[in-house]
Amino acid sequence: MSKGNGKAATSVFDDTREVTRRFSLAVREALLDHKRAGNPVAIWRDGKVVIVPPEEIEVFEDEASAASTAPR
């Protein structure tokens, strides 16, 4: 992909740390939305789908916490 100057354009997808950070933030926001609305979420635990009630949904308080626990 180029911008017409012959140089390859960089993409946010080329930076795995940035992709992980953005993904972690999106998951955090989705969990907060579910928790606030009183909706459960489905997760994968020990080889099974488990429904987590809204009062048991764990949401990290800040971006650093969410990003530090993201899978690498």
mmCIF file of the N, C-alpha and C atoms, coordinates in Angstrom:
data_MODEL
# 
_entry.id   MODEL 
# 
loop_
_atom_site.group_PDB 
_atom_site.id 
_atom_site.type_symbol 
_atom_site.label_atom_id 
_atom_site.label_alt_id 
_atom_site.label_comp_id 
_atom_site.label_asym_id 
_atom_site.label_entity_id 
_atom_site.label_seq_id 
_atom_site.pdbx_PDB_ins_code 
_atom_site.Cartn_x 
_atom_site.Cartn_y 
_atom_site.Cartn_z 
_atom_site.occupancy 
_atom_site.B_iso_or_equiv 
_atom_site.pdbx_formal_charge 
_atom_site.auth_seq_id 
_atom_site.auth_comp_id 
_atom_site.auth_asym_id 
_atom_site.auth_atom_id 
_atom_site.pdbx_PDB_model_num 
ATOM 1   N N  . MET A 1 1  ? 0.848   -1.163  0.000  1.00 0.00 ? 1  MET A N  1 
ATOM 2   C CA . MET A 1 1  ? 0.000   0.000   0.000  1.00 0.00 ? 1  MET A CA 1 
ATOM 3   C C  . MET A 1 1  ? 0.892   1.223   0.000  1.00 0.00 ? 1  MET A C  1 
ATOM 4   N N  . SER A 1 2  ? 0.602   2.180   -0.860 1.00 0.00 ? 2  SER A N  1 
ATOM 5   C CA . SER A 1 2  ? 1.435   3.371   -0.889 1.00 0.00 ? 2  SER A CA 1 
ATOM 6   C C  . SER A 1 2  ? 0.575   4.613   -0.967 1.00 0.00 ? 2  SER A C  1 
ATOM 7   N N  . LYS A 1 3  ? 1.175   5.727   -0.675 1.00 0.00 ? 3  LYS A N  1 
ATOM 8   C CA . LYS A 1 3  ? 0.469   7.006   -0.698 1.00 0.00 ? 3  LYS A CA 1 
ATOM 9   C C  . LYS A 1 3  ? 0.843   7.804   -1.943 1.00 0.00 ? 3  LYS A C  1 
ATOM 10  N N  . GLY A 1 4  ? 1.447   7.164   -2.905 1.00 0.00 ? 4  GLY A N  1 
ATOM 11  C CA . GLY A 1 4  ? 1.807   7.858   -4.124 1.00 0.00 ? 4  GLY A CA 1 
ATOM 12  C C  . GLY A 1 4  ? 3.227   8.376   -4.139 1.00 0.00 ? 4  GLY A C  1 
ATOM 13  N N  . ASN A 1 5  ? 3.944   8.299   -3.028 1.00 0.00 ? 5  ASN A N  1 
ATOM 14  C CA . ASN A 1 5  ? 5.310   8.782   -2.986 1.00 0.00 ? 5  ASN A CA 1 
ATOM 15  C C  . ASN A 1 5  ? 6.320   7.647   -3.089 1.00 0.00 ? 5  ASN A C  1 
ATOM 16  N N  . GLY A 1 6  ? 5.843   6.456   -3.365 1.00 0.00 ? 6  GLY A N  1 
ATOM 17  C CA . GLY A 1 6  ? 6.735   5.315   -3.515 1.00 0.00 ? 6  GLY A CA 1 
ATOM 18  C C  . GLY A 1 6  ? 7.074   4.625   -2.212 1.00 0.00 ? 6  GLY A C  1 
ATOM 19  N N  . LYS A 1 7  ? 6.739   5.235   -1.081 1.00 0.00 ? 7  LYS A N  1 
ATOM 20  C CA . LYS A 1 7  ? 7.014   4.626   0.214  1.00 0.00 ? 7  LYS A CA 1 
ATOM 21  C C  . LYS A 1 7  ? 5.796   3.850   0.689  1.00 0.00 ? 7  LYS A C  1 
ATOM 22  N N  . ALA A 1 8  ? 6.052   2.766   1.347  1.00 0.00 ? 8  ALA A N  1 
ATOM 23  C CA . ALA A 1 8  ? 4.949   1.960   1.882  1.00 0.00 ? 8  ALA A CA 1 
ATOM 24  C C  . ALA A 1 8  ? 4.278   2.721   3.019  1.00 0.00 ? 8  ALA A C  1 
ATOM 25  N N  . ALA A 1 9  ? 2.969   2.749   3.004  1.00 0.00 ? 9  ALA A N  1 
ATOM 26  C CA . ALA A 1 9  ? 2.215   3.391   4.083  1.00 0.00 ? 9  ALA A CA 1 
ATOM 27  C C  . ALA A 1 9  ? 2.205   2.459   5.290  1.00 0.00 ? 9  ALA A C  1 
ATOM 28  N N  . THR A 1 10 ? 2.350   3.020   6.459  1.00 0.00 ? 10 THR A N  1 
ATOM 29  C CA . THR A 1 10 ? 2.271   2.194   7.657  1.00 0.00 ? 10 THR A CA 1 
ATOM 30  C C  . THR A 1 10 ? 0.828   2.099   8.091  1.00 0.00 ? 10 THR A C  1 
ATOM 31  N N  . SER A 1 11 ? 0.533   1.042   8.760  1.00 0.00 ? 11 SER A N  1 
ATOM 32  C CA . SER A 1 11 ? -0.823  0.785   9.223  1.00 0.00 ? 11 SER A CA 1 
ATOM 33  C C  . SER A 1 11 ? -0.790  0.538   10.717 1.00 0.00 ? 11 SER A C  1 
ATOM 34  N N  . VAL A 1 12 ? -1.884  0.874   11.376 1.00 0.00 ? 12 VAL A N  1 
ATOM 35  C CA . VAL A 1 12 ? -1.994  0.598   12.806 1.00 0.00 ? 12 VAL A CA 1 
ATOM 36  C C  . VAL A 1 12 ? -1.865  -0.906  13.041 1.00 0.00 ? 12 VAL A C  1 
ATOM 37  N N  . PHE A 1 13 ? -2.233  -1.713  12.046 1.00 0.00 ? 13 PHE A N  1 
ATOM 38  C CA . PHE A 1 13 ? -2.172  -3.160  12.189 1.00 0.00 ? 13 PHE A CA 1 
ATOM 39  C C  . PHE A 1 13 ? -0.747  -3.703  12.152 1.00 0.00 ? 13 PHE A C  1 
ATOM 40  N N  . ASP A 1 14 ? 0.204   -2.876  11.770 1.00 0.00 ? 14 ASP A N  1 
ATOM 41  C CA . ASP A 1 14 ? 1.604   -3.284  11.770 1.00 0.00 ? 14 ASP A CA 1 
ATOM 42  C C  . ASP A 1 14 ? 2.214   -3.229  13.167 1.00 0.00 ? 14 ASP A C  1 
ATOM 43  N N  . ASP A 1 15 ? 1.572   -2.541  14.068 1.00 0.00 ? 15 ASP A N  1 
ATOM 44  C CA . ASP A 1 15 ? 2.067   -2.365  15.435 1.00 0.00 ? 15 ASP A CA 1 
ATOM 45  C C  . ASP A 1 15 ? 1.257   -3.267  16.364 1.00 0.00 ? 15 ASP A C  1 
ATOM 46  N N  . THR A 1 16 ? 1.810   -4.423  16.703 1.00 0.00 ? 16 THR A N  1 
ATOM 47  C CA . THR A 1 16 ? 1.052   -5.395  17.501 1.00 0.00 ? 16 THR A CA 1 
ATOM 48  C C  . THR A 1 16 ? 0.698   -4.850  18.887 1.00 0.00 ? 16 THR A C  1 
ATOM 49  N N  . ARG A 1 17 ? 1.543   -4.017  19.443 1.00 0.00 ? 17 ARG A N  1 
ATOM 50  C CA . ARG A 1 17 ? 1.215   -3.431  20.754 1.00 0.00 ? 17 ARG A CA 1 
ATOM 51  C C  . ARG A 1 17 ? -0.005  -2.520  20.651 1.00 0.00 ? 17 ARG A C  1 
ATOM 52  N N  . GLU A 1 18 ? -0.063  -1.742  19.576 1.00 0.00 ? 18 GLU A N  1 
ATOM 53  C CA . GLU A 1 18 ? -1.198  -0.844  19.388 1.00 0.00 ? 18 GLU A CA 1 
ATOM 54  C C  . GLU A 1 18 ? -2.473  -1.637  19.128 1.00 0.00 ? 18 GLU A C  1 
ATOM 55  N N  . VAL A 1 19 ? -2.381  -2.693  18.353 1.00 0.00 ? 19 VAL A N  1 
ATOM 56  C CA . VAL A 1 19 ? -3.547  -3.546  18.095 1.00 0.00 ? 19 VAL A CA 1 
ATOM 57  C C  . VAL A 1 19 ? -4.039  -4.147  19.407 1.00 0.00 ? 19 VAL A C  1 
ATOM 58  N N  . THR A 1 20 ? -3.121  -4.658  20.220 1.00 0.00 ? 20 THR A N  1 
ATOM 59  C CA . THR A 1 20 ? -3.482  -5.250  21.508 1.00 0.00 ? 20 THR A CA 1 
ATOM 60  C C  . THR A 1 20 ? -4.112  -4.208  22.422 1.00 0.00 ? 20 THR A C  1 
ATOM 61  N N  . ARG A 1 21 ? -3.558  -3.008  22.446 1.00 0.00 ? 21 ARG A N  1 
ATOM 62  C CA . ARG A 1 21 ? -4.090  -1.935  23.289 1.00 0.00 ? 21 ARG A CA 1 
ATOM 63  C C  . ARG A 1 21 ? -5.514  -1.586  22.866 1.00 0.00 ? 21 ARG A C  1 
ATOM 64  N N  . ARG A 1 22 ? -5.714  -1.415  21.580 1.00 0.00 ? 22 ARG A N  1 
ATOM 65  C CA . ARG A 1 22 ? -7.048  -1.048  21.092 1.00 0.00 ? 22 ARG A CA 1 
ATOM 66  C C  . ARG A 1 22 ? -8.058  -2.171  21.319 1.00 0.00 ? 22 ARG A C  1 
ATOM 67  N N  . PHE A 1 23 ? -7.616  -3.403  21.117 1.00 0.00 ? 23 PHE A N  1 
ATOM 68  C CA . PHE A 1 23 ? -8.502  -4.539  21.352 1.00 0.00 ? 23 PHE A CA 1 
ATOM 69  C C  . PHE A 1 23 ? -8.895  -4.600  22.823 1.00 0.00 ? 23 PHE A C  1 
ATOM 70  N N  . SER A 1 24 ? -7.932  -4.421  23.712 1.00 0.00 ? 24 SER A N  1 
ATOM 71  C CA . SER A 1 24 ? -8.210  -4.447  25.155 1.00 0.00 ? 24 SER A CA 1 
ATOM 72  C C  . SER A 1 24 ? -9.199  -3.360  25.550 1.00 0.00 ? 24 SER A C  1 
ATOM 73  N N  . LEU A 1 25 ? -9.038  -2.172  24.974 1.00 0.00 ? 25 LEU A N  1 
ATOM 74  C CA . LEU A 1 25 ? -9.964  -1.082  25.277 1.00 0.00 ? 25 LEU A CA 1 
ATOM 75  C C  . LEU A 1 25 ? -11.365 -1.385  24.759 1.00 0.00 ? 25 LEU A C  1 
ATOM 76  N N  . ALA A 1 26 ? -11.450 -1.975  23.578 1.00 0.00 ? 26 ALA A N  1 
ATOM 77  C CA . ALA A 1 26 ? -12.760 -2.315  23.013 1.00 0.00 ? 26 ALA A CA 1 
ATOM 78  C C  . ALA A 1 26 ? -13.467 -3.366  23.872 1.00 0.00 ? 26 ALA A C  1 
ATOM 79  N N  . VAL A 1 27 ? -12.719 -4.359  24.329 1.00 0.00 ? 27 VAL A N  1 
ATOM 80  C CA . VAL A 1 27 ? -13.302 -5.396  25.193 1.00 0.00 ? 27 VAL A CA 1 
ATOM 81  C C  . VAL A 1 27 ? -13.761 -4.770  26.500 1.00 0.00 ? 27 VAL A C  1 
ATOM 82  N N  . ARG A 1 28 ? -12.948 -3.902  27.067 1.00 0.00 ? 28 ARG A N  1 
ATOM 83  C CA . ARG A 1 28 ? -13.304 -3.230  28.320 1.00 0.00 ? 28 ARG A CA 1 
ATOM 84  C C  . ARG A 1 28 ? -14.606 -2.444  28.160 1.00 0.00 ? 28 ARG A C  1 
ATOM 85  N N  . GLU A 1 29 ? -14.713 -1.698  27.069 1.00 0.00 ? 29 GLU A N  1 
ATOM 86  C CA . GLU A 1 29 ? -15.924 -0.917  26.821 1.00 0.00 ? 29 GLU A CA 1 
ATOM 87  C C  . GLU A 1 29 ? -17.146 -1.819  26.645 1.00 0.00 ? 29 GLU A C  1 
ATOM 88  N N  . ALA A 1 30 ? -16.980 -2.921  25.941 1.00 0.00 ? 30 ALA A N  1 
ATOM 89  C CA . ALA A 1 30 ? -18.090 -3.862  25.742 1.00 0.00 ? 30 ALA A CA 1 
ATOM 90  C C  . ALA A 1 30 ? -18.534 -4.455  27.082 1.00 0.00 ? 30 ALA A C  1 
ATOM 91  N N  . LEU A 1 31 ? -17.576 -4.822  27.929 1.00 0.00 ? 31 LEU A N  1 
ATOM 92  C CA . LEU A 1 31 ? -17.913 -5.368  29.242 1.00 0.00 ? 31 LEU A CA 1 
ATOM 93  C C  . LEU A 1 31 ? -18.628 -4.327  30.101 1.00 0.00 ? 31 LEU A C  1 
ATOM 94  N N  . LEU A 1 32 ? -18.138 -3.090  30.063 1.00 0.00 ? 32 LEU A N  1 
ATOM 95  C CA . LEU A 1 32 ? -18.799 -2.020  30.820 1.00 0.00 ? 32 LEU A CA 1 
ATOM 96  C C  . LEU A 1 32 ? -20.223 -1.806  30.319 1.00 0.00 ? 32 LEU A C  1 
ATOM 97  N N  . ASP A 1 33 ? -20.410 -1.817  29.009 1.00 0.00 ? 33 ASP A N  1 
ATOM 98  C CA . ASP A 1 33 ? -21.753 -1.646  28.443 1.00 0.00 ? 33 ASP A CA 1 
ATOM 99  C C  . ASP A 1 33 ? -22.690 -2.749  28.927 1.00 0.00 ? 33 ASP A C  1 
ATOM 100 N N  . HIS A 1 34 ? -22.216 -3.994  28.909 1.00 0.00 ? 34 HIS A N  1 
ATOM 101 C CA . HIS A 1 34 ? -23.039 -5.115  29.362 1.00 0.00 ? 34 HIS A CA 1 
ATOM 102 C C  . HIS A 1 34 ? -23.370 -4.988  30.849 1.00 0.00 ? 34 HIS A C  1 
ATOM 103 N N  . LYS A 1 35 ? -22.360 -4.655  31.628 1.00 0.00 ? 35 LYS A N  1 
ATOM 104 C CA . LYS A 1 35 ? -22.546 -4.539  33.080 1.00 0.00 ? 35 LYS A CA 1 
ATOM 105 C C  . LYS A 1 35 ? -23.553 -3.435  33.401 1.00 0.00 ? 35 LYS A C  1 
ATOM 106 N N  . ARG A 1 36 ? -23.390 -2.266  32.768 1.00 0.00 ? 36 ARG A N  1 
ATOM 107 C CA . ARG A 1 36 ? -24.294 -1.131  33.007 1.00 0.00 ? 36 ARG A CA 1 
ATOM 108 C C  . ARG A 1 36 ? -25.731 -1.440  32.597 1.00 0.00 ? 36 ARG A C  1 
ATOM 109 N N  . ALA A 1 37 ? -25.874 -2.195  31.503 1.00 0.00 ? 37 ALA A N  1 
ATOM 110 C CA . ALA A 1 37 ? -27.213 -2.511  30.995 1.00 0.00 ? 37 ALA A CA 1 
ATOM 111 C C  . ALA A 1 37 ? -27.844 -3.696  31.716 1.00 0.00 ? 37 ALA A C  1 
ATOM 112 N N  . GLY A 1 38 ? -27.049 -4.360  32.567 1.00 0.00 ? 38 GLY A N  1 
ATOM 113 C CA . GLY A 1 38 ? -27.567 -5.513  33.296 1.00 0.00 ? 38 GLY A CA 1 
ATOM 114 C C  . GLY A 1 38 ? -27.638 -6.769  32.445 1.00 0.00 ? 38 GLY A C  1 
ATOM 115 N N  . ASN A 1 39 ? -26.783 -6.843  31.429 1.00 0.00 ? 39 ASN A N  1 
ATOM 116 C CA . ASN A 1 39 ? -26.774 -8.003  30.540 1.00 0.00 ? 39 ASN A CA 1 
ATOM 117 C C  . ASN A 1 39 ? -25.600 -8.925  30.845 1.00 0.00 ? 39 ASN A C  1 
ATOM 118 N N  . PRO A 1 40 ? -25.823 -10.227 30.822 1.00 0.00 ? 40 PRO A N  1 
ATOM 119 C CA . PRO A 1 40 ? -24.719 -11.168 31.035 1.00 0.00 ? 40 PRO A CA 1 
ATOM 120 C C  . PRO A 1 40 ? -23.815 -11.224 29.804 1.00 0.00 ? 40 PRO A C  1 
ATOM 121 N N  . VAL A 1 41 ? -22.645 -11.810 29.977 1.00 0.00 ? 41 VAL A N  1 
ATOM 122 C CA . VAL A 1 41 ? -21.737 -12.061 28.855 1.00 0.00 ? 41 VAL A CA 1 
ATOM 123 C C  . VAL A 1 41 ? -21.391 -13.544 28.833 1.00 0.00 ? 41 VAL A C  1 
ATOM 124 N N  . ALA A 1 42 ? -21.093 -14.025 27.653 1.00 0.00 ? 42 ALA A N  1 
ATOM 125 C CA . ALA A 1 42 ? -20.651 -15.407 27.498 1.00 0.00 ? 42 ALA A CA 1 
ATOM 126 C C  . ALA A 1 42 ? -19.140 -15.410 27.365 1.00 0.00 ? 42 ALA A C  1 
ATOM 127 N N  . ILE A 1 43 ? -18.480 -16.294 28.121 1.00 0.00 ? 43 ILE A N  1 
ATOM 128 C CA . ILE A 1 43 ? -17.025 -16.431 28.047 1.00 0.00 ? 43 ILE A CA 1 
ATOM 129 C C  . ILE A 1 43 ? -16.680 -17.902 27.868 1.00 0.00 ? 43 ILE A C  1 
ATOM 130 N N  . TRP A 1 44 ? -15.450 -18.148 27.501 1.00 0.00 ? 44 TRP A N  1 
ATOM 131 C CA . TRP A 1 44 ? -14.940 -19.506 27.356 1.00 0.00 ? 44 TRP A CA 1 
ATOM 132 C C  . TRP A 1 44 ? -14.102 -19.805 28.592 1.00 0.00 ? 44 TRP A C  1 
ATOM 133 N N  . ARG A 1 45 ? -14.476 -20.841 29.361 1.00 0.00 ? 45 ARG A N  1 
ATOM 134 C CA . ARG A 1 45 ? -13.742 -21.192 30.576 1.00 0.00 ? 45 ARG A CA 1 
ATOM 135 C C  . ARG A 1 45 ? -13.659 -22.711 30.676 1.00 0.00 ? 45 ARG A C  1 
ATOM 136 N N  . ASP A 1 46 ? -12.447 -23.216 30.799 1.00 0.00 ? 46 ASP A N  1 
ATOM 137 C CA . ASP A 1 46 ? -12.211 -24.651 30.973 1.00 0.00 ? 46 ASP A CA 1 
ATOM 138 C C  . ASP A 1 46 ? -12.887 -25.490 29.886 1.00 0.00 ? 46 ASP A C  1 
ATOM 139 N N  . GLY A 1 47 ? -12.801 -25.015 28.656 1.00 0.00 ? 47 GLY A N  1 
ATOM 140 C CA . GLY A 1 47 ? -13.331 -25.777 27.538 1.00 0.00 ? 47 GLY A CA 1 
ATOM 141 C C  . GLY A 1 47 ? -14.834 -25.703 27.361 1.00 0.00 ? 47 GLY A C  1 
ATOM 142 N N  . LYS A 1 48 ? -15.471 -24.771 28.076 1.00 0.00 ? 48 LYS A N  1 
ATOM 143 C CA . LYS A 1 48 ? -16.931 -24.645 27.988 1.00 0.00 ? 48 LYS A CA 1 
ATOM 144 C C  . LYS A 1 48 ? -17.332 -23.178 27.902 1.00 0.00 ? 48 LYS A C  1 
ATOM 145 N N  . VAL A 1 49 ? -18.496 -22.942 27.331 1.00 0.00 ? 49 VAL A N  1 
ATOM 146 C CA . VAL A 1 49 ? -19.077 -21.606 27.339 1.00 0.00 ? 49 VAL A CA 1 
ATOM 147 C C  . VAL A 1 49 ? -19.768 -21.414 28.687 1.00 0.00 ? 49 VAL A C  1 
ATOM 148 N N  . VAL A 1 50 ? -19.462 -20.301 29.328 1.00 0.00 ? 50 VAL A N  1 
ATOM 149 C CA . VAL A 1 50 ? -20.040 -19.981 30.636 1.00 0.00 ? 50 VAL A CA 1 
ATOM 150 C C  . VAL A 1 50 ? -20.707 -18.615 30.538 1.00 0.00 ? 50 VAL A C  1 
ATOM 151 N N  . ILE A 1 51 ? -21.919 -18.510 31.050 1.00 0.00 ? 51 ILE A N  1 
ATOM 152 C CA . ILE A 1 51 ? -22.627 -17.234 31.082 1.00 0.00 ? 51 ILE A CA 1 
ATOM 153 C C  . ILE A 1 51 ? -22.312 -16.548 32.412 1.00 0.00 ? 51 ILE A C  1 
ATOM 154 N N  . VAL A 1 52 ? -21.764 -15.330 32.327 1.00 0.00 ? 52 VAL A N  1 
ATOM 155 C CA . VAL A 1 52 ? -21.396 -14.569 33.516 1.00 0.00 ? 52 VAL A CA 1 
ATOM 156 C C  . VAL A 1 52 ? -22.468 -13.499 33.746 1.00 0.00 ? 52 VAL A C  1 
ATOM 157 N N  . PRO A 1 53 ? -23.131 -13.538 34.903 1.00 0.00 ? 53 PRO A N  1 
ATOM 158 C CA . PRO A 1 53 ? -24.142 -12.520 35.188 1.00 0.00 ? 53 PRO A CA 1 
ATOM 159 C C  . PRO A 1 53 ? -23.491 -11.133 35.318 1.00 0.00 ? 53 PRO A C  1 
ATOM 160 N N  . PRO A 1 54 ? -24.250 -10.083 35.050 1.00 0.00 ? 54 PRO A N  1 
ATOM 161 C CA . PRO A 1 54 ? -23.668 -8.732  35.045 1.00 0.00 ? 54 PRO A CA 1 
ATOM 162 C C  . PRO A 1 54 ? -22.974 -8.347  36.350 1.00 0.00 ? 54 PRO A C  1 
ATOM 163 N N  . GLU A 1 55 ? -23.504 -8.799  37.481 1.00 0.00 ? 55 GLU A N  1 
ATOM 164 C CA . GLU A 1 55 ? -22.874 -8.430  38.758 1.00 0.00 ? 55 GLU A CA 1 
ATOM 165 C C  . GLU A 1 55 ? -21.529 -9.110  38.980 1.00 0.00 ? 55 GLU A C  1 
ATOM 166 N N  . GLU A 1 56 ? -21.212 -10.124 38.183 1.00 0.00 ? 56 GLU A N  1 
ATOM 167 C CA . GLU A 1 56 ? -19.930 -10.823 38.305 1.00 0.00 ? 56 GLU A CA 1 
ATOM 168 C C  . GLU A 1 56 ? -18.945 -10.464 37.202 1.00 0.00 ? 56 GLU A C  1 
ATOM 169 N N  . ILE A 1 57 ? -19.333 -9.574  36.295 1.00 0.00 ? 57 ILE A N  1 
ATOM 170 C CA . ILE A 1 57 ? -18.427 -9.160  35.211 1.00 0.00 ? 57 ILE A CA 1 
ATOM 171 C C  . ILE A 1 57 ? -17.317 -8.321  35.807 1.00 0.00 ? 57 ILE A C  1 
ATOM 172 N N  . GLU A 1 58 ? -16.078 -8.730  35.559 1.00 0.00 ? 58 GLU A N  1 
ATOM 173 C CA . GLU A 1 58 ? -14.916 -7.985  36.043 1.00 0.00 ? 58 GLU A CA 1 
ATOM 174 C C  . GLU A 1 58 ? -14.458 -7.023  34.955 1.00 0.00 ? 58 GLU A C  1 
ATOM 175 N N  . VAL A 1 59 ? -14.344 -5.744  35.318 1.00 0.00 ? 59 VAL A N  1 
ATOM 176 C CA . VAL A 1 59 ? -13.895 -4.726  34.379 1.00 0.00 ? 59 VAL A CA 1 
ATOM 177 C C  . VAL A 1 59 ? -12.740 -3.982  35.014 1.00 0.00 ? 59 VAL A C  1 
ATOM 178 N N  . PHE A 1 60 ? -11.652 -3.850  34.278 1.00 0.00 ? 60 PHE A N  1 
ATOM 179 C CA . PHE A 1 60 ? -10.488 -3.137  34.785 1.00 0.00 ? 60 PHE A CA 1 
ATOM 180 C C  . PHE A 1 60 ? -10.783 -1.650  34.828 1.00 0.00 ? 60 PHE A C  1 
ATOM 181 N N  . GLU A 1 61 ? -10.258 -0.995  35.832 1.00 0.00 ? 61 GLU A N  1 
ATOM 182 C CA . GLU A 1 61 ? -10.541 0.417   36.046 1.00 0.00 ? 61 GLU A CA 1 
ATOM 183 C C  . GLU A 1 61 ? -9.806  1.341   35.080 1.00 0.00 ? 61 GLU A C  1 
ATOM 184 N N  . ASP A 1 62 ? -8.642  0.940   34.624 1.00 0.00 ? 62 ASP A N  1 
ATOM 185 C CA . ASP A 1 62 ? -7.894  1.832   33.743 1.00 0.00 ? 62 ASP A CA 1 
ATOM 186 C C  . ASP A 1 62 ? -7.289  1.079   32.571 1.00 0.00 ? 62 ASP A C  1 
ATOM 187 N N  . GLU A 1 63 ? -6.867  1.830   31.602 1.00 0.00 ? 63 GLU A N  1 
ATOM 188 C CA . GLU A 1 63 ? -6.305  1.274   30.376 1.00 0.00 ? 63 GLU A CA 1 
ATOM 189 C C  . GLU A 1 63 ? -5.046  0.463   30.646 1.00 0.00 ? 63 GLU A C  1 
ATOM 190 N N  . ALA A 1 64 ? -4.194  0.920   31.545 1.00 0.00 ? 64 ALA A N  1 
ATOM 191 C CA . ALA A 1 64 ? -2.945  0.217   31.834 1.00 0.00 ? 64 ALA A CA 1 
ATOM 192 C C  . ALA A 1 64 ? -3.209  -1.176  32.366 1.00 0.00 ? 64 ALA A C  1 
ATOM 193 N N  . SER A 1 65 ? -4.185  -1.310  33.245 1.00 0.00 ? 65 SER A N  1 
ATOM 194 C CA . SER A 1 65 ? -4.526  -2.627  33.790 1.00 0.00 ? 65 SER A CA 1 
ATOM 195 C C  . SER A 1 65 ? -5.043  -3.546  32.705 1.00 0.00 ? 65 SER A C  1 
ATOM 196 N N  . ALA A 1 66 ? -5.904  -3.035  31.849 1.00 0.00 ? 66 ALA A N  1 
ATOM 197 C CA . ALA A 1 66 ? -6.468  -3.845  30.783 1.00 0.00 ? 66 ALA A CA 1 
ATOM 198 C C  . ALA A 1 66 ? -5.384  -4.300  29.816 1.00 0.00 ? 66 ALA A C  1 
ATOM 199 N N  . ALA A 1 67 ? -4.500  -3.405  29.443 1.00 0.00 ? 67 ALA A N  1 
ATOM 200 C CA . ALA A 1 67 ? -3.457  -3.734  28.485 1.00 0.00 ? 67 ALA A CA 1 
ATOM 201 C C  . ALA A 1 67 ? -2.428  -4.684  29.076 1.00 0.00 ? 67 ALA A C  1 
ATOM 202 N N  . SER A 1 68 ? -2.165  -4.572  30.374 1.00 0.00 ? 68 SER A N  1 
ATOM 203 C CA . SER A 1 68 ? -1.133  -5.405  30.977 1.00 0.00 ? 68 SER A CA 1 
ATOM 204 C C  . SER A 1 68 ? -1.577  -6.849  31.131 1.00 0.00 ? 68 SER A C  1 
ATOM 205 N N  . THR A 1 69 ? -2.877  -7.101  31.117 1.00 0.00 ? 69 THR A N  1 
ATOM 206 C CA . THR A 1 69 ? -3.365  -8.458  31.265 1.00 0.00 ? 69 THR A CA 1 
ATOM 207 C C  . THR A 1 69 ? -3.787  -9.074  29.929 1.00 0.00 ? 69 THR A C  1 
ATOM 208 N N  . ALA A 1 70 ? -3.646  -8.307  28.862 1.00 0.00 ? 70 ALA A N  1 
ATOM 209 C CA . ALA A 1 70 ? -4.006  -8.825  27.543 1.00 0.00 ? 70 ALA A CA 1 
ATOM 210 C C  . ALA A 1 70 ? -3.047  -9.942  27.146 1.00 0.00 ? 70 ALA A C  1 
ATOM 211 N N  . PRO A 1 71 ? -3.553  -10.966 26.469 1.00 0.00 ? 71 PRO A N  1 
ATOM 212 C CA . PRO A 1 71 ? -2.665  -12.038 26.024 1.00 0.00 ? 71 PRO A CA 1 
ATOM 213 C C  . PRO A 1 71 ? -1.607  -11.524 25.077 1.00 0.00 ? 71 PRO A C  1 
ATOM 214 N N  . ARG A 1 72 ? -0.452  -12.104 25.154 1.00 0.00 ? 72 ARG A N  1 
ATOM 215 C CA . ARG A 1 72 ? 0.647   -11.676 24.269 1.00 0.00 ? 72 ARG A CA 1 
ATOM 216 C C  . ARG A 1 72 ? 0.895   -12.708 23.205 1.00 0.00 ? 72 ARG A C  1 
# 
